[in-house]
Amino acid sequence: MWVNNLNPTLLHLGPLEIRWYGIIYVLGFFISIWWLHHLNKKGKISLNSDQIWDLVFYLTVGVLIGSRLFEVFWEPNYYLSNPLNFLKFWQGGMSFHGGFVGIVVAAWIYCRKHKLHFWRIADALSVPTIFALALGRIANFINGELAGRVFNGSWCVIFPHEDNLCRHPSTLYAAGKRFLIFGWLYWLTFYQEFKPGFIFWNFVFWENLGRFIVDFYRQDVMYNNFTVGQWLSAIMVLVALYFFYKNHGDDCKQLFRLEKNIKKKSS
């Protein structure tokens, strides 16, 4: 058992607070820039420095607006009673599915405006996105939010802002899941060339399948035995499977052949 008394604020500068949650978004911004420059040097994409900075700016705006708009649907009373709460990004309360929609729409708008290949850009962005999302769940844990279900195991955590019950550290489960997906997407990026969009749909499939599983350990409102996040994740898993079947059959077969070869060598 452990009591989560972590301070969500790193530094006070007069009336200004620098919170871990806000630092994660800034870090995600610069990680994305570095990664796109790295892929450009490796010949995976073709963007100049100005295009990379502009693209990441679009994505940042998209993820902030999208994640916040979706959160309004989860907690309408909190945001509609005081619209200024909509702007308090540093306090957390960012919807993954809303952020996902926001970032996809922003990338699509930018790619269409500059006549870039959307699926190649989507593949490139999947790696830094999942890494930043993993860091975001750690920030959620520091904030003491999104507490897990009641649990009396040896690694349970008490969230004083929630109650005095010991709970699953579900945000850490989510972070660990996302770090694993990050490793998988990183490997796919440099393993060999796949049809554009394959890495992106791997991101969508594994992130949402993992979310569906992890949400069984998260304290949330249930609708017909599942959380809203699980219902949305189930839809996204089905969408990803559809695109795997429609556009990436050869890519999937190639990975299955690789798995068989690895098993033969190890046996």
C-alpha positions as CSV (number, residue, x, y, z in Angstrom):
1,M,0.0,0.0,0.0
2,W,1.2,3.5,-0.8
3,V,-0.4,6.9,-0.3
4,N,-0.2,9.3,-3.3
5,N,0.7,12.6,-1.8
6,L,2.7,13.8,-4.8
7,N,2.6,17.5,-5.5
8,P,1.2,18.2,-9.0
9,T,2.9,21.6,-9.0
10,L,6.7,21.6,-9.7
11,L,7.3,25.2,-9.2
12,H,5.5,28.4,-8.0
13,L,6.5,31.7,-9.7
14,G,4.3,34.2,-7.9
15,P,0.8,33.6,-9.2
16,L,2.1,31.3,-11.9
17,E,2.2,27.5,-11.3
18,I,4.3,25.2,-13.3
19,R,2.6,21.8,-13.2
20,W,3.9,18.4,-14.2
21,Y,0.8,18.0,-16.5
22,G,1.7,21.1,-18.4
23,I,5.4,20.1,-18.6
24,I,4.3,16.9,-20.3
25,Y,2.5,18.8,-23.1
26,V,5.6,21.0,-23.7
27,L,7.8,17.9,-23.6
28,G,5.5,16.1,-26.1
29,F,5.8,19.2,-28.4
30,F,9.6,19.1,-28.5
31,I,9.8,15.3,-28.7
32,S,7.6,15.4,-31.8
33,I,9.8,18.1,-33.4
34,W,12.9,16.1,-32.7
35,W,11.4,12.8,-34.0
36,L,10.2,14.4,-37.2
37,H,13.7,15.9,-37.8
38,H,15.1,12.4,-37.1
39,L,12.8,10.7,-39.6
40,N,13.6,13.4,-42.2
41,K,17.4,12.7,-41.8
42,K,16.6,8.9,-42.2
43,G,14.7,9.6,-45.4
44,K,11.4,8.4,-43.9
45,I,9.6,11.7,-44.6
46,S,10.4,14.8,-46.5
47,L,9.7,17.9,-44.5
48,N,11.9,21.0,-44.0
49,S,12.3,22.6,-40.6
50,D,9.7,25.2,-41.0
51,Q,7.1,22.6,-42.1
52,I,7.9,20.5,-39.1
53,W,7.4,23.4,-36.6
54,D,4.2,24.5,-38.4
55,L,2.8,20.9,-38.4
56,V,3.5,20.4,-34.7
57,F,1.9,23.7,-33.9
58,Y,-1.3,22.5,-35.8
59,L,-1.2,19.3,-33.8
60,T,-0.8,21.0,-30.5
61,V,-3.9,23.2,-31.2
62,G,-5.8,20.2,-32.4
63,V,-5.1,18.0,-29.4
64,L,-5.9,20.8,-26.9
65,I,-9.2,21.7,-28.5
66,G,-10.3,18.2,-29.2
67,S,-9.4,16.7,-25.9
68,R,-11.1,19.6,-24.1
69,L,-14.3,19.5,-26.2
70,F,-14.8,15.8,-25.5
71,E,-14.2,16.4,-21.8
72,V,-17.1,18.8,-21.8
73,F,-19.4,15.9,-22.6
74,W,-18.0,13.9,-19.6
75,E,-18.3,16.7,-17.1
76,P,-20.8,19.3,-18.6
77,N,-21.7,20.9,-15.3
78,Y,-18.1,21.6,-14.4
79,Y,-17.2,23.3,-17.7
80,L,-20.5,25.0,-18.5
81,S,-20.9,26.5,-15.0
82,N,-17.6,28.3,-15.5
83,P,-16.4,28.5,-19.1
84,L,-13.0,29.6,-18.0
85,N,-12.4,26.1,-16.8
86,F,-12.2,25.1,-20.4
87,L,-8.8,27.0,-20.6
88,K,-7.2,25.4,-17.5
89,F,-5.3,22.8,-19.4
90,W,-2.7,22.5,-16.7
91,Q,-5.2,21.0,-14.3
92,G,-5.7,17.9,-16.4
93,G,-9.0,16.6,-17.6
94,M,-8.0,15.8,-21.2
95,S,-10.0,13.2,-23.1
96,F,-7.8,10.7,-25.1
97,H,-10.4,10.1,-27.7
98,G,-11.1,13.8,-28.1
99,G,-7.3,14.5,-28.4
100,F,-7.1,11.7,-31.0
101,V,-9.8,13.2,-33.1
102,G,-8.3,16.7,-32.7
103,I,-4.8,15.6,-33.7
104,V,-6.0,13.6,-36.8
105,V,-8.2,16.5,-38.0
106,A,-5.3,19.0,-37.5
107,A,-2.9,16.7,-39.4
108,W,-5.4,16.2,-42.2
109,I,-5.9,19.9,-42.6
110,Y,-2.2,20.6,-42.6
111,C,-1.5,17.8,-45.1
112,R,-4.2,18.9,-47.4
113,K,-3.1,22.5,-47.3
114,H,0.5,21.7,-48.1
115,K,-0.3,18.7,-50.4
116,L,1.5,16.1,-48.2
117,H,0.8,12.4,-47.9
118,F,-1.5,12.1,-44.9
119,W,-0.8,8.5,-44.1
120,R,3.0,8.9,-44.1
121,I,2.6,11.8,-41.7
122,A,0.2,9.8,-39.6
123,D,2.7,6.9,-39.4
124,A,5.5,9.3,-38.5
125,L,3.4,11.0,-35.7
126,S,2.3,7.7,-34.1
127,V,5.6,7.1,-32.3
128,P,6.0,10.4,-30.5
129,T,2.2,10.6,-29.8
130,I,2.1,7.3,-27.9
131,F,5.2,8.2,-26.0
132,A,3.8,11.5,-25.0
133,L,0.5,9.8,-24.0
134,A,2.4,7.4,-21.8
135,L,4.1,10.4,-20.0
136,G,0.6,12.0,-19.8
137,R,-0.7,9.0,-17.7
138,I,2.2,9.4,-15.3
139,A,1.2,13.1,-15.0
140,N,-2.4,11.9,-14.3
141,F,-1.0,9.8,-11.5
142,I,1.0,12.7,-10.1
143,N,-2.2,14.8,-10.2
144,G,-4.0,12.0,-8.2
145,E,-6.8,11.8,-10.9
146,L,-8.4,8.9,-12.7
147,A,-8.2,6.7,-9.7
148,G,-8.6,3.0,-10.1
149,R,-11.1,0.6,-8.7
150,V,-10.9,-0.5,-5.0
151,F,-8.2,-3.1,-4.6
152,N,-6.4,-4.5,-1.5
153,G,-3.3,-5.9,-3.2
154,S,0.2,-5.1,-2.0
155,W,0.7,-2.5,-4.7
156,C,-2.6,-0.6,-4.1
157,V,-2.5,3.2,-3.8
158,I,-4.6,5.5,-1.7
159,F,-5.6,8.8,-3.4
160,P,-6.4,11.2,-0.6
161,H,-8.3,13.5,-2.9
162,E,-10.6,10.6,-3.8
163,D,-11.1,8.9,-0.4
164,N,-9.1,6.7,2.0
165,L,-9.7,3.5,0.1
166,C,-6.8,1.6,-1.5
167,R,-7.2,1.4,-5.3
168,H,-5.5,0.1,-8.5
169,P,-2.9,2.6,-9.9
170,S,-4.7,2.3,-13.2
171,T,-3.0,5.3,-14.7
172,L,0.4,3.6,-14.2
173,Y,-1.1,0.5,-15.9
174,A,-2.0,2.7,-18.8
175,A,1.4,4.3,-18.9
176,G,3.1,0.9,-19.0
177,K,0.8,-0.3,-21.8
178,R,1.7,2.8,-23.8
179,F,5.4,2.4,-23.4
180,L,5.1,-1.2,-24.7
181,I,3.2,0.1,-27.7
182,F,5.8,2.8,-28.2
183,G,8.5,0.0,-28.4
184,W,6.4,-1.8,-31.0
185,L,5.8,1.2,-33.2
186,Y,9.4,2.2,-33.0
187,W,10.4,-1.2,-34.2
188,L,7.9,-1.2,-37.0
189,T,9.2,2.2,-38.1
190,F,12.7,0.9,-38.8
191,Y,12.0,-2.7,-39.5
192,Q,11.2,-2.2,-43.1
193,E,8.9,-0.3,-45.4
194,F,5.2,-0.9,-44.9
195,K,2.3,0.5,-46.9
196,P,1.6,4.1,-45.5
197,G,-1.0,4.0,-42.7
198,F,0.1,0.6,-41.3
199,I,2.0,2.0,-38.3
200,F,-0.9,4.5,-37.6
201,W,-3.5,1.7,-37.6
202,N,-1.2,-0.3,-35.3
203,F,-1.2,2.7,-33.0
204,V,-5.0,2.9,-33.1
205,F,-5.5,-0.9,-32.6
206,W,-3.1,-1.5,-29.7
207,E,-3.9,1.7,-27.9
208,N,-7.6,1.2,-27.9
209,L,-7.4,-2.6,-27.2
210,G,-5.2,-1.7,-24.2
211,R,-7.5,1.0,-23.1
212,F,-10.5,-1.4,-23.2
213,I,-8.6,-3.8,-20.9
214,V,-7.1,-1.2,-18.5
215,D,-10.5,0.4,-18.0
216,F,-11.6,-2.6,-16.1
217,Y,-9.3,-1.4,-13.4
218,R,-10.4,2.2,-13.6
219,Q,-13.1,3.8,-11.4
220,D,-15.6,5.2,-13.9
221,V,-19.3,5.4,-14.7
222,M,-20.5,2.2,-16.4
223,Y,-23.0,2.0,-19.3
224,N,-24.3,-1.5,-20.0
225,N,-21.3,-3.0,-18.1
226,F,-18.6,-0.9,-19.9
227,T,-17.3,2.6,-19.5
228,V,-17.7,5.3,-22.2
229,G,-14.0,4.9,-22.9
230,Q,-14.4,1.2,-23.4
231,W,-17.3,1.7,-25.9
232,L,-15.3,4.2,-27.9
233,S,-12.2,2.0,-27.8
234,A,-14.2,-1.0,-29.0
235,I,-15.4,1.1,-32.0
236,M,-11.8,2.2,-32.7
237,V,-10.5,-1.4,-32.5
238,L,-13.1,-2.5,-35.1
239,V,-12.2,0.4,-37.4
240,A,-8.5,-0.5,-37.2
241,L,-9.3,-4.2,-38.0
242,Y,-11.3,-3.0,-41.0
243,F,-8.4,-1.0,-42.4
244,F,-6.0,-3.9,-41.7
245,Y,-8.2,-6.1,-43.7
246,K,-8.9,-3.6,-46.5
247,N,-5.5,-2.0,-47.0
248,H,-2.8,-3.9,-45.1
249,G,-3.3,-7.6,-45.6
250,D,0.1,-8.0,-47.1
251,D,1.7,-6.1,-44.3
252,C,0.0,-8.3,-41.7
253,K,1.1,-11.5,-43.5
254,Q,4.6,-10.3,-43.6
255,L,4.6,-9.8,-39.8
256,F,3.1,-13.3,-39.3
257,R,5.8,-14.8,-41.5
258,L,8.5,-13.0,-39.4
259,E,6.9,-14.4,-36.2
260,K,7.0,-18.0,-37.6
261,N,10.7,-17.6,-38.6
262,I,11.6,-16.3,-35.1
263,K,9.8,-19.4,-33.6
264,K,11.7,-21.8,-35.9
265,K,15.0,-20.3,-35.0
266,S,14.3,-20.4,-31.3
267,S,13.0,-24.0,-31.4
